[in-house]
Amino acid sequence: MADDQRVYLDDIYASEECQGSVFRAVVMMAQEARFINKQAGQGYIQLTKKPTTIAMYKFKEGKLSISEKKAEEAVEAVEEVEMTTENAAQVTAAADDAFGE
């Protein structure tokens, strides 16, 4: 696996944008990957790599950011619902909302 397809904890801890939070880092990369995939699907860009690989590369280069409001909304949405087998659908919906689905 190529090194640009991996994000290490050191990369996350060194990132000022995600403040050393793995959760914030995942949200940032997921949002970017979805944006890239949407742009490719609409024909605006031609992909030579997977959207997730591009998002990870951008994260490692310090080219991604997340607004404080979006970060707080994502954390609240996920923390709001505890995962159990009974409410798995509700947790999935909350996670989709948090990640912009």
Secondary structure, DSSP 8 states (H G I E B T S, - for coil): --GGG---HHHHHH-TTTTT-HHHHHHHHHHHHHHHHHHHHTTS---SS-HHHHHHHHHHTT-----HHHHHHHHHHHHHS---STTHHHHHHHHHHHTT-
